[in-house]
Amino acid sequence: MTEWRPVVAAVAGTLLLAGCTSGADGGSAGEGTKGSARGTSGSDGAGSSASAGAADPTAPADGADPSAAAAAEDEPYTMVEERAPRTRSEAVAFVRGLTPRADNFGSGFRKAQPYESDPGEWAVLDEDCVWQRQPLPDTALASLTRRFELPGSEGKGPVQVSMTVTVHKDTTAARRDMAVSLEEALRCPNQRLNATEQVRGLYSRADPFSEARNGVTDDDLIESGELLVDGIKGALPFDWFKYRLGPVTVAATDRIGAGHTDEEATRIASQVAQGVAYTAAEIDSIGGNTARDDAEGKDSSDDAEARDE
């Protein structure tokens, strides 16, 4: 087992700082103590390009009760189970309807090819510690992976990011998936990703909302390790982030190419973690505790009838 890498230790702080917003005096989120648990302000200027011009998901809507918005700030991003997709077709439509932007992960990122995976499959770590694509189990409804990349330049290798959103059958199934993910780093500290890449010395840490550093979601998990790529000398940074929002999980990996300094790797990892938080914010806006029905005045009986049709 490797030691807790400095880059991921910095990201651990970013998760807490992601729950902070700038105060009325305009101070930086990274300069204050923990505040709103629902903001996505970055911990440094590196993430400013991703957030520039973005609407504040914590701001109350016109006519909304400010006290209700203030109360919501003490809650994590989540997906209320009653609002979550109930069928496979609903879940596929949900994950495909999410709109992550490439620059959520930092300036210069773009969509990679192939961009999307089959939402009827997900990655499974087998008994030999090799990742395999397999059909979804009965406990999961849909799982969509989208890939992004920061092209290499000036002697620095490319950065690859894969983000997966999975809709589980219920919150219990999502919690079990988080537990399995935590256990996998203990069972397989060395893992084969594909024919040319492997990770060694994985270190895993998890925290529920309101404990330790998590200021964003119901639960979070971070893994850190070293990436070995055939044809590239030496080990490269590898990070894996996973958040749970009710019955939905959002996971992302970054593969940071050769030639980046430790400071650059820290910045990139922080941006990737914040990019995942942006998707968590979008999910929360759809099905969180304060999400409003798109159809004003539509009641739950209408929802039930629509699902039965």
GIMO-V602390 format. One record per residue. N is the residue number from 1. SS is DSSP state (H for helix, E for strand, - for the rest). OMEGA is omega in whole degrees, 0 to 359 (none if undefined). NEAR is the number of other ideal C-beta (glycine too) atoms within 8 Angstrom. Layout:
BEGIN
<<N/SS/OMEGA/NEAR> <N/SS/OMEGA/NEAR>>
END
This chain:
BEGIN
<<1/-/179/5> <2/-/177/10> <3/-/178/4> <4/-/186/8> <5/-/179/10> <6/H/182/8> <7/H/181/13> <8/H/174/13> <9/H/178/9> <10/H/178/11> <11/H/176/15> <12/H/175/12> <13/H/179/10> <14/H/179/13> <15/H/177/15> <16/H/181/13> <17/H/177/13> <18/-/177/16> <19/-/181/14> <20/-/175/15> <21/-/177/9> <22/-/181/7> <23/-/182/8> <24/-/180/3> <25/-/176/4> <26/-/180/5> <27/-/179/8> <28/-/178/6> <29/H/183/14> <30/H/184/9> <31/H/185/5> <32/-/175/10> <33/-/183/4> <34/-/179/8> <35/-/181/11> <36/-/177/10> <37/-/187/13> <38/-/178/13> <39/-/176/14> <40/-/178/11> <41/-/181/11> <42/-/180/18> <43/-/176/11> <44/-/184/8> <45/H/184/5> <46/H/182/10> <47/H/186/13> <48/H/181/8> <49/H/180/9> <50/H/185/17> <51/H/183/10> <52/-/177/6> <53/-/181/3> <54/-/179/7> <55/-/179/4> <56/-/182/6> <57/-/181/10> <58/-/184/10> <59/-/180/7> <60/-/178/7> <61/-/180/6> <62/-/179/3> <63/-/182/3> <64/-/180/8> <65/-/180/6> <66/H/180/7> <67/H/178/6> <68/H/178/10> <69/H/179/13> <70/H/179/7> <71/H/181/8> <72/H/182/11> <73/-/180/12> <74/-/181/6> <75/-/177/11> <76/-/166/13> <77/E/182/14> <78/-/171/13> <79/-/179/14> <80/-/187/11> <81/H/181/9> <82/H/180/5> <83/H/185/8> <84/-/176/12> <85/-/183/10> <86/-/182/5> <87/-/179/8> <88/H/180/8> <89/H/177/6> <90/H/182/11> <91/H/178/13> <92/H/178/13> <93/H/181/9> <94/H/184/12> <95/H/178/14> <96/H/180/8> <97/H/176/6> <98/-/188/10> <99/-/177/5> <100/-/177/11> <101/-/180/7> <102/H/183/9> <103/H/169/10> <104/H/182/11> <105/H/179/13> <106/-/181/15> <107/-/177/6> <108/-/179/7> <109/E/178/13> <110/E/177/9> <111/E/177/9> <112/E/177/9> <113/E/357/5> <114/E/186/6> <115/E/185/7> <116/E/177/7> <117/-/174/11> <118/-/182/5> <119/-/178/11> <120/-/180/8> <121/E/170/10> <122/E/183/10> <123/E/181/9> <124/E/177/8> <125/E/186/11> <126/-/184/8> <127/-/179/3> <128/-/179/5> <129/-/176/10> <130/E/179/8> <131/E/181/10> <132/E/172/8> <133/E/181/8> <134/E/176/8> <135/E/180/5> <136/-/174/10> <137/-/180/5> <138/-/182/4> <139/-/180/8> <140/E/183/14> <141/E/180/12> <142/E/179/15> <143/E/185/14> <144/E/176/13> <145/E/174/10> <146/E/187/12> <147/E/180/14> <148/E/180/14> <149/E/170/12> <150/E/184/13> <151/-/177/7> <152/-/178/8> <153/E/175/5> <154/-/176/3> <155/-/180/4> <156/E/183/10> <157/-/180/11> <158/-/174/8> <159/E/181/13> <160/E/179/11> <161/E/174/16> <162/E/179/10> <163/E/183/15> <164/E/174/15> <165/E/181/13> <166/E/174/16> <167/E/179/14> <168/E/183/14> <169/-/178/8> <170/-/182/8> <171/H/179/9> <172/H/179/6> <173/H/178/12> <174/H/178/15> <175/H/178/10> <176/H/178/9> <177/H/177/14> <178/H/181/14> <179/H/178/8> <180/H/179/8> <181/H/179/12> <182/H/182/11> <183/H/185/8> <184/H/179/11> <185/H/177/12> <186/H/180/8> <187/H/184/7> <188/-/177/10> <189/-/174/11> <190/-/186/9> <191/E/176/13> <192/E/182/9> <193/-/180/7> <194/-/185/6> <195/-/186/3> <196/-/185/6> <197/E/173/12> <198/E/179/9> <199/E/178/13> <200/E/175/11> <201/E/181/10> <202/E/174/15> <203/E/186/15> <204/E/175/12> <205/E/180/9> <206/E/177/10> <207/E/171/10> <208/E/180/8> <209/-/177/12> <210/-/177/6> <211/-/178/6> <212/-/191/6> <213/-/189/8> <214/-/176/16> <215/-/189/13> <216/-/191/15> <217/E/181/14> <218/-/177/11> <219/E/172/13> <220/E/180/13> <221/E/175/14> <222/E/172/15> <223/E/179/11> <224/E/178/13> <225/E/179/12> <226/E/180/11> <227/E/176/13> <228/E/182/11> <229/E/178/8> <230/-/178/6> <231/-/178/4> <232/-/182/9> <233/-/177/3> <234/-/182/5> <235/-/180/6> <236/E/179/14> <237/E/176/12> <238/E/179/13> <239/E/179/15> <240/E/181/11> <241/E/178/14> <242/E/180/13> <243/E/174/17> <244/E/176/14> <245/E/185/16> <246/-/180/13> <247/-/182/12> <248/E/174/14> <249/E/177/14> <250/E/183/16> <251/E/178/13> <252/E/173/15> <253/E/169/10> <254/E/174/13> <255/E/186/11> <256/E/185/14> <257/-/182/12> <258/-/175/9> <259/-/179/7> <260/-/177/12> <261/-/177/5> <262/H/180/7> <263/H/178/6> <264/H/178/9> <265/H/177/12> <266/H/180/12> <267/H/181/11> <268/H/180/14> <269/H/178/16> <270/H/179/16> <271/H/178/14> <272/H/178/15> <273/H/179/14> <274/H/177/16> <275/H/176/16> <276/H/179/14> <277/H/176/13> <278/H/177/14> <279/H/175/14> <280/H/178/14> <281/H/179/12> <282/H/178/12> <283/H/179/16> <284/H/180/15> <285/H/180/8> <286/H/187/10> <287/H/180/11> <288/-/183/14> <289/-/183/7> <290/-/180/8> <291/-/180/11> <292/-/178/6> <293/-/180/6> <294/-/179/4> <295/-/182/6> <296/-/177/5> <297/-/179/4> <298/-/184/8> <299/-/185/6> <300/H/180/6> <301/H/176/6> <302/H/178/9> <303/H/182/9> <304/H/180/8> <305/H/181/8> <306/H/181/7> <307/H/182/9> <308/H/183/5> <309/-/none/4>>
END
